[in-house]
């Protein structure tokens, strides 16, 4: 199967992107290849960190992206939880008053 690139125009230059499906699904399972650009200093730091962590560059970048996305998910969950607490604050306060006498009986 011959890979075909599609042209994507950019204000700076013309770029070619080859979809991962062109490489054949049997070789890459559920992975897709992407092309990203790094400033040279950031790339140098990435390569140094990968070497120190005994990972390849792709593993390091995948792990960093996964951690960022997990952190974003956690932050969103915490915002939703806080909103739920605020939405139920009045009901919770009333329930607390209803059980106040019961709580004092235990002491």
N, C-alpha and C positions, 0 to 999 in steps of 0.2 A: 504494500500500500504506500503510495507516494504521498508525503506530507505536503499540504498546501498551506501557505502562509496567507493571512489576510492583512491588508494594509490598514493601519490606523493613522489618521492624520493628526498632527500635533502642531501647535503654533511654532515650535522650535525646529522640528524636523519630521521626516517620515520614519515610522517605526514598523517593523514586521513582527507579528505575533503568531506563533504556531500553536494552535490548540492542542492540549495534551491528548485528546482523543485521536489525533493523527499519529501518535506514537504507538497506539494499540493498547487496548484495555487490559490485555493479559499480562503485560509487563509491569504495569503500575498500580493495579488493583484500584483502590479508591483515592489515589493521590493524583494531584494535578501539578504540572510544572508552571511556575510563574516567574516572570522577570521583574525584578525590582531594582531601583536605582538608589545607591547610597552615596552620600558625600564621602570623599576618599578618607577623611579622618575617622568617620564613623565605621567605615568598612574595615579599616586597620584595627580599630578597637574591638570590633566584632571578631575578627580573626584571632586576635590575641586572647580574648576571653574564651573562644572555642578551644584554642590550644591548651589553656590553663585548665579548662574543665574536661579536657580529653573528649571533646565532641567535635563533630564536623559542623561547619557553618550552618548548614540547613537545619540540623538538630537544634542548635542554639536559637536560631531565629524562630523556628516552629514553637519551641518551648516558651520563648518570650511572648509570642503572640498569644499562645494558649493561656499563659498566666494573666496577661492583660485582659483577655476576654472573660476569664473566670472572675477576675477582680471586678470588672464591669457588671457581670451578672450578680455578684454578691452585693455590690453597691445598690443595684436596682432593687433586689429583694429587700434590702434594709430600708430603702425609701418606701416601698410598698407596705412593709410591715409597720413602719412609723405612721403612714397614712391610715392604715387600718386601726391602729391604736387610737389615733386622734379621732377617727370617725366613730369609734365605740367608747370614747372617754366618758361621755355622759351616762351611758348605760352601765359602764363599769363602776362609776362613782355611785350610782343609785344602788347597785347590787352590794357595794361595799357598805353603804349605810344600812341596808336591810340585814346584813349579817354582823353588824357591829356588836349587837347585844350577845349573839352567840359566841363571838370571839372573846368577849370579856368573861363569859362563863367558865372558860377553861383556865383562867388564872386565879 
